Amino acid sequence: MVLAVDNIAGGRIFFIDPTTNGKRDQTKDEGPKSHTFDEAIDIVGFGRTGWQVFLVSALIMLAVINETMGISILIPASHCDLNLSATDKGVLTGVSFAGIILTSHLWGYVADTKGRKNVIVLSLVITTLCSLVSSMAVNFTTIAVLRLLVGMSISAPSATIYAYLGEFTKTDKRTVVISFASVAVGLSYVFTGTFGWIVLSFDWRVNILDLVEFRPWRLLFILYSLPGAIGAIWLMFLPESPKFYISRGRDDKALGILRKMYVENHPGTTEDDFPVKRFTPELNETVDCMKQDGCLSILSSMWNQTVPLFKRPNLLYFSVCCALQFGMFVVSAGMGLWYPEIVNRVTKSNGSDSATICEVLRGIELPEEDLLFEVELECNDHVTSDVFVYVIALGSIYTFLYLAISTMLQKFSRGYILVINLLISGVSGMLLVFINEPYFVLVLFCSFMVFAGISISIVNGAAVSLFPTSVRAMAVCLSLMMGRLGSVVGTNIIGLIMEENCNLTFILFGGCSIFGAVLALILPSR
């Protein structure tokens, strides 16, 4: 049988292997059938581990919002004990976001090179410890440093948890699953508002070694940190992302996890029954497991890990995700600053006073800290029940819409829903300039803010699906970093612009959401 043809000096020589008897030895060329990761996940099915990963991810998302947004309730309750000035309150409101921005790049690098699970557990432990110590703070400096550390540590799970959850899910189902888990974001507002209302309704004092006077707000710090602590402990008993192991060339580890999940989901089977023996390499998946030596610094390694995001084919989608996150956080967080005041004004009018939103806001000066805080001649740390009602109401709206959007994602493409959400947000913002019916103003304002906010989870789901596993956590971390930067810009700039031209502010930021809808058309619809 002819096995090969070679050319020597222009001639042709045929090599014959008499041992084959004219047949190809297929045993040397063919191994076990390879499967894609999606095929493997399909075979494994969804069972106990899948549900645990989903629930712990939702719990960690709730913990992230507790730590970043719960402070808006804690500050007015603690400002007398900590002797906080208006400037101090403003710093504490934004310092955790500063911590998130500072460390997002680093955590993205560590999660992509060392694993999702270990990074999330470590960062949650640090966050919980800092929050517990925060409950014992006695002055502004101490609590400011601790809240900065909380921001720096909570930065890891705030983004990496999306990659972790998504990597236990088929590619075409990731956005749906992540959106359902994001219902916890709405529930976190209900959680912080409800427990804040209950705990702060009491007024008791316990002296601890004559050093700290333990009051209800200190207990609230501890309660807000519990979801993170529970999430860290729970996650310790769950497996690492098998997709991460595949991206690092450790298929044996990934197969071990999937085999156990298969047996768990299919009673009566053994690990040997799992039909997947090897994985089909995926497009754009790169493995770089080279260990660093003394000549390679962490910064150099981080740069090498980041560069793929700024090259084709990732550059376009990465840029769009960053721009969308920035714009959506500007609108949802920046306008959220005005939410308590607008709700308060509209509800007190009893629907009798006709006024556009700018007429409602006319004459109001935005304090340096937050509209929840009041400047008083005598220190009063009582938080009115209206604050909790507004927070719980906002959380309920978010929860309902997250559930509705998650259900719709099972029937419609994420691109379609993302575009519709941002169009509703943008049009609502622009209509606020012209509508003067009080309750319609309230509906439009909530739509402007909330439809931009719920779109964040859709973009997170898209990012988890669009980028290779080797740079996925980095992509989500950096895009959310741009979002947090948008929060800072929104909360600080919108008030200044409103003082100059209120109507133009709503037109511009409504236009920002509409421009986001146009950008969203660039992303794959599924």
C-alpha positions in Angstrom: 0.0 0.0 0.0 1.3 3.5 -0.9 1.8 5.6 2.2 3.6 8.6 1.0 5.2 10.3 -2.0 8.5 12.2 -1.9 10.4 14.2 -4.4 14.1 13.7 -4.8 16.1 15.5 -7.5 12.9 16.0 -9.5 12.0 12.3 -9.3 9.2 10.7 -7.4 9.7 7.8 -4.9 6.8 5.8 -3.6 7.1 4.3 0.0 5.3 1.0 0.5 4.4 -0.4 3.9 3.7 -4.2 3.4 2.4 -4.6 6.9 -0.8 -2.7 6.4 -2.3 -5.1 3.7 -3.8 -2.1 2.0 -5.6 -0.9 5.2 -5.1 2.3 7.3 -4.3 1.7 10.9 -7.2 3.8 12.4 -6.4 3.0 16.0 -3.4 5.3 15.9 -5.3 8.3 14.5 -8.7 8.1 16.2 -9.3 8.6 19.9 -12.5 9.1 21.9 -15.0 11.4 20.4 -14.5 15.0 21.4 -17.3 17.3 22.7 -17.7 21.0 23.0 -18.2 22.4 26.5 -21.9 23.2 25.6 -22.4 19.6 24.6 -20.8 18.4 27.9 -23.0 20.7 30.0 -26.1 19.4 28.1 -25.1 15.8 28.9 -24.5 16.7 32.5 -27.9 18.3 32.9 -29.1 20.7 35.6 -29.2 19.4 39.1 -28.3 20.0 42.7 -24.9 21.6 42.0 -26.4 23.8 39.3 -29.0 25.1 41.6 -26.5 25.7 44.3 -24.3 27.7 41.9 -27.3 29.7 40.8 -28.5 30.5 44.4 -25.0 31.3 45.8 -24.4 33.6 42.9 -27.7 35.4 43.5 -26.8 35.7 47.2 -23.4 37.2 46.4 -25.0 39.7 44.0 -27.3 40.7 46.9 -24.2 41.0 49.2 -22.5 43.3 46.7 -25.4 45.7 46.6 -25.7 45.6 50.4 -22.1 46.7 50.8 -22.2 49.4 48.1 -25.7 50.9 48.6 -26.5 50.0 52.2 -24.2 52.7 53.3 -26.8 55.3 52.2 -29.0 54.2 55.1 -26.2 53.7 57.5 -24.6 57.1 57.2 -27.6 59.3 58.3 -28.1 56.8 61.3 -24.4 57.0 62.4 -23.5 60.6 61.6 -23.9 61.8 65.2 -21.8 59.1 66.8 -19.1 59.5 64.2 -19.4 63.3 64.1 -19.6 63.4 60.3 -19.7 66.6 58.4 -21.5 67.1 55.1 -18.2 66.5 53.3 -17.5 63.4 55.3 -20.9 62.0 54.3 -20.1 62.7 50.7 -16.8 60.9 50.9 -18.3 57.8 52.6 -21.0 57.6 49.9 -18.5 57.3 47.1 -15.4 55.8 48.7 -16.5 52.2 48.1 -17.0 52.9 44.4 -13.5 54.4 44.3 -12.2 51.1 45.8 -14.0 49.1 43.1 -12.6 51.2 40.3 -9.0 51.0 41.7 -8.9 47.2 41.9 -11.2 46.0 39.1 -8.3 45.4 36.7 -6.2 43.5 39.3 -9.1 41.2 40.3 -9.9 40.5 36.7 -6.4 39.4 36.1 -6.3 37.2 39.2 -9.7 35.6 38.4 -8.5 34.8 34.8 -5.2 33.3 35.9 -5.9 31.8 39.4 -9.6 30.8 39.2 -13.0 32.3 39.9 -13.9 30.5 43.0 -10.8 31.2 45.1 -10.9 34.9 44.2 -14.5 35.3 45.1 -14.1 33.4 48.5 -11.0 35.3 49.5 -12.5 38.7 48.6 -15.8 38.0 50.4 -13.9 37.0 53.5 -11.9 40.3 53.4 -15.1 42.2 52.8 -16.9 40.6 55.7 -14.0 41.2 58.1 -13.8 44.9 57.1 -17.6 45.3 57.4 -17.5 43.8 60.9 -14.7 46.1 62.0 -16.7 49.0 60.4 -19.4 48.4 62.9 -17.0 49.3 65.7 -15.6 52.4 64.0 -15.5 55.5 66.3 -14.5 58.3 63.8 -14.6 59.3 60.2 -11.0 58.3 59.3 -11.4 54.7 60.5 -14.7 54.1 58.7 -13.5 55.8 55.5 -10.4 53.6 55.3 -12.5 50.5 56.1 -15.1 51.3 53.5 -12.4 51.9 50.9 -11.1 48.4 51.7 -14.6 47.0 51.4 -14.8 48.6 47.9 -11.4 47.2 46.9 -12.4 43.7 48.0 -16.1 43.6 46.9 -14.8 44.6 43.4 -13.9 41.0 42.8 -17.2 39.2 43.4 -19.2 42.2 41.9 -17.9 41.1 38.4 -16.4 37.7 38.7 -19.6 36.1 40.0 -21.1 36.7 36.6 -18.3 34.7 34.9 -18.5 31.9 37.5 -22.3 31.5 37.1 -22.2 31.8 33.3 -19.5 29.1 33.0 -21.8 26.5 34.5 -24.4 27.3 31.9 -24.7 26.7 28.1 -23.7 29.6 26.0 -27.2 30.3 24.6 -28.7 30.2 28.1 -26.2 32.4 30.0 -27.9 35.7 29.6 -31.2 34.2 30.8 -29.7 32.6 33.9 -27.6 35.7 34.8 -30.7 37.8 34.4 -32.7 35.6 36.7 -29.9 35.6 39.3 -29.9 39.4 39.1 -33.3 39.5 40.6 -31.2 39.5 43.8 -30.2 43.1 43.0 -33.8 44.2 43.4 -34.2 42.0 46.5 -31.1 43.7 48.0 -32.9 47.0 48.1 -35.9 45.4 49.8 -33.4 43.6 52.2 -31.5 46.8 53.2 -34.7 48.9 53.4 -36.7 46.3 55.5 -33.9 45.5 58.0 -32.9 49.1 58.2 -36.5 50.0 59.1 -36.8 47.3 61.7 -33.4 47.8 63.4 -33.3 51.6 63.3 -36.8 51.8 64.8 -35.1 50.9 68.2 -33.0 53.1 70.3 -30.7 51.3 72.7 -27.1 51.7 73.8 -24.6 49.2 75.1 -21.1 50.3 76.2 -18.3 47.9 75.3 -15.3 48.4 77.6 -16.1 52.1 77.7 -14.6 52.4 74.2 -17.5 51.9 71.9 -21.2 52.6 72.4 -22.9 49.9 70.5 -26.1 51.2 68.9 -28.6 49.8 66.3 -26.7 51.2 63.3 -23.7 49.1 64.3 -25.9 46.0 64.4 -27.2 46.9 60.9 -23.6 46.9 59.6 -23.3 43.3 60.8 -26.6 42.3 59.3 -25.7 43.8 55.9 -22.5 41.8 55.9 -24.2 38.4 56.6 -25.1 37.5 53.0 -21.5 37.9 52.0 -20.2 35.7 54.8 -22.8 33.0 54.1 -21.9 33.2 50.4 -18.2 32.7 51.1 -18.8 29.7 53.3 -21.3 28.2 50.8 -19.0 28.7 47.9 -16.2 26.8 49.6 -18.1 23.6 49.2 -18.8 24.1 45.5 -16.5 23.3 42.6 -14.3 25.7 40.5 -15.6 26.6 37.1 -14.8 23.7 34.8 -14.7 26.1 31.9 -11.8 27.9 33.7 -9.9 24.7 34.0 -10.3 24.0 30.2 -9.0 27.5 29.4 -5.9 26.7 31.4 -5.3 23.4 29.7 -6.4 21.3 32.7 -9.0 19.2 31.0 -8.7 16.4 33.6 -9.8 18.7 36.4 -12.8 19.9 34.3 -13.8 16.3 33.5 -13.6 15.4 37.1 -16.0 18.1 38.1 -18.4 17.3 35.2 -18.3 13.5 36.0 -19.4 14.1 39.6 -22.2 16.5 38.5 -23.3 13.8 35.9 -23.6 11.1 38.5 -25.4 13.5 40.9 -27.9 14.4 38.2 -28.4 10.8 36.9 -29.0 8.3 39.8 -27.8 4.8 39.1 -24.9 5.9 36.9 -21.2 5.9 37.7 -18.5 8.4 36.6 -17.3 5.9 34.0 -20.7 6.2 32.3 -20.1 9.9 31.5 -19.6 9.9 27.7 -17.4 12.9 27.5 -13.7 12.0 27.4 -12.1 15.1 25.8 -13.1 18.6 24.7 -13.1 20.2 21.3 -10.9 23.4 21.4 -13.0 26.5 21.0 -12.3 29.5 18.8 -10.2 32.3 20.3 -9.5 30.1 23.4 -5.9 30.6 24.4 -3.9 28.8 27.0 -1.0 30.5 28.6 0.1 28.6 31.7 3.8 29.7 31.6 5.0 30.5 35.1 6.5 33.8 35.8 10.2 34.1 36.6 12.1 36.9 38.3 12.1 38.9 35.1 8.4 39.1 34.7 6.5 41.4 37.0 2.9 41.3 37.9 2.2 44.4 36.0 3.8 42.9 32.8 1.6 39.8 33.2 -1.5 41.9 33.8 -0.7 43.8 30.6 -0.3 40.6 28.6 -3.6 39.3 30.0 -5.3 42.6 29.0 -3.9 43.1 25.5 -6.3 40.5 23.9 -9.3 42.7 24.8 -7.8 45.5 22.7 -7.2 43.4 19.6 -9.5 41.9 17.1 -11.9 40.1 17.4 -12.5 41.3 21.0 -11.9 45.1 20.6 -15.3 46.1 19.1 -17.5 44.2 21.5 -15.4 45.1 24.5 -15.6 48.8 23.6 -19.3 48.6 23.2 -19.8 46.8 26.5 -17.7 49.5 28.3 -19.6 52.3 26.7 -23.0 50.7 27.5 -22.0 50.1 31.1 -20.8 53.7 31.5 -24.0 55.1 30.1 -26.4 52.9 32.0 -24.7 53.5 35.3 -24.7 57.3 34.7 -28.5 57.2 34.2 -29.4 54.7 36.8 -27.1 55.9 39.6 -27.0 59.6 38.7 -30.8 59.9 38.5 -31.2 57.6 41.5 -29.7 60.4 43.5 -32.9 62.4 42.9 -35.3 59.5 43.4 -36.2 60.2 47.1 -36.8 63.9 46.6 -38.9 63.5 43.5 -41.1 60.7 45.1 -41.5 62.8 48.2 -42.6 65.9 46.2 -45.0 64.1 44.0 -46.6 62.0 46.7 -47.1 65.1 48.9 -48.8 67.0 46.1 -51.6 64.4 46.1 -51.7 64.8 42.4 -53.2 68.3 42.6 -50.2 70.4 41.5 -49.3 70.2 37.8 -45.6 70.6 37.3 -42.9 69.2 35.0 -39.9 67.5 36.7 -37.8 70.6 36.4 -40.4 72.7 38.1 -40.5 70.1 40.9 -36.8 70.3 41.3 -36.6 74.1 40.9 -35.0 75.7 43.9 -33.6 72.5 45.3 -29.9 72.5 45.8 -28.1 69.1 45.8 -26.2 68.6 49.0 -22.6 67.4 48.7 -23.5 64.1 50.2 -26.9 62.7 49.2 -30.5 63.8 49.3 -31.1 61.3 52.1 -29.0 63.5 54.4 -30.2 66.7 56.1 -28.2 69.5 57.6 -29.5 70.3 61.1 -28.6 72.8 63.8 -28.8 70.0 66.4 -27.6 66.6 65.6 -30.5 64.2 64.9 -29.7 60.7 63.6 -33.3 59.6 63.2 -34.0 58.2 59.8 -37.6 58.8 58.7 -39.7 55.9 57.6 -40.2 57.6 54.2 -36.6 56.7 53.3 -37.2 53.0 53.9 -40.5 53.1 52.0 -38.9 54.6 49.0 -36.0 52.1 49.1 -38.3 49.1 49.4 -40.6 50.5 46.6 -37.6 50.9 44.3 -36.4 47.4 45.1 -39.8 46.0 44.4 -39.9 47.7 41.0 -36.4 46.3 40.2 -37.4 42.8 41.3 -40.6 42.7 39.2 -38.9 44.0 36.1 -35.9 41.7 36.5 -38.4 38.7 36.7 -40.3 40.0 33.7 -37.2 40.6 31.6 -35.7 37.2 32.5 -38.9 35.5 31.4 -38.9 37.5 28.1 -35.3 36.5 27.5 -36.4 32.9 27.1 -38.6 33.9 24.1 -36.8 36.9 22.6 -33.2 37.7 21.9 -31.2 39.6 24.4 -30.3 42.2 21.7 -33.9 42.9 21.1 -34.8 43.3 24.8 -31.7 45.4 25.4 -32.5 47.9 22.7 -36.2 48.1 23.8 -35.1 48.7 27.4 -32.8 51.5 26.5 -35.3 53.1 24.2 -37.9 53.1 26.9 -35.4 54.7 29.3 -34.3 57.3 26.8 -37.8 58.3 25.6 -39.0 58.4 29.2 -36.2 60.8 30.1 -36.9 63.1 27.3 -40.7 63.1 27.9 -40.1 64.3 31.5 -39.3 67.8 30.1 -42.8 68.1 28.7 -45.1 66.1 31.0 -46.6 67.9 34.0 -49.1 65.4 35.5 -47.5 64.5 38.9 -48.0 60.7 38.9 -47.1 60.4 35.2 -43.9 62.3 36.0 -43.2 59.7 38.7 -43.8 56.8 36.3 -41.6 58.3 33.6 -38.8 59.1 36.0 -38.8 55.5 37.5 -38.9 54.1 33.9 -36.0 56.4 32.9 -33.9 55.2 35.8 -34.9 51.5 36.2 -35.0 50.4 32.6 -31.4 51.5 32.3 -30.5 49.8 35.6 -32.0 46.4 34.6 -30.1 46.5 31.3 -26.8 46.2 33.2 -27.4 42.5 33.8 -28.1 41.9 30.1 -24.8 43.4 29.2 -23.1 41.4 31.9 -24.6 38.2 30.4 -23.5 39.3 26.9 -20.0 39.9 28.1 -19.8 36.4 29.7 -20.9 34.9 26.4 -18.9 37.0 24.0 -15.4 36.8 25.3 -13.0 33.8 25.6 -12.8 32.1 29.0 -9.1 33.1 29.3 -10.0 36.8 29.4 -13.7 36.7 30.4 -13.3 37.8 34.0 -11.0 40.6 32.9 -13.6 41.8 30.3 -16.5 41.8 32.9 -14.4 43.5 35.5 -13.2 46.2 33.3 -16.6 46.9 31.7 -18.1 47.1 35.2 -15.3 49.3 36.2 -16.4 51.7 33.5 -19.9 51.4 34.9 -18.8 52.3 38.4 -16.9 55.3 36.9 -20.2 56.2 35.3 -21.8 56.1 38.8 -19.3 58.6 40.1 -19.7 60.8 37.1 -23.5 60.6 37.3 -23.9 61.4 40.9 -21.5 64.3 40.8 -22.0 65.9 37.4 -25.8 65.6 36.9 -26.5 68.0 39.9 -24.1 70.6 38.5 -25.6 70.4 35.0 -29.1 70.7 36.4 -28.3 74.0 38.0 -27.4 75.5 34.6 -30.1 73.9 32.5 -32.5 71.3 33.9 -34.4 70.6 30.7 -31.2 70.1 28.7 -30.0 67.6 31.4 -32.9 65.3 30.8 -32.7 65.6 27.1 -29.0 64.9 27.1 -29.2 61.9 29.4 -32.3 60.6 27.7 -30.3 60.8 24.5 -27.5 58.9 26.2 -29.9 55.9 26.7 -31.1 56.2 23.1 -27.5 56.3 21.9 -26.9 53.2 24.0 -29.8 51.5 22.2 -28.0 52.2 18.9 -24.7 50.8 20.2 -26.5 47.7 21.4 -27.3 46.9 17.8 -23.6 46.1 17.3 -23.6 43.3 19.8 -24.8 39.8 18.6 -28.5 39.4 19.4 -27.9 36.0 21.0 
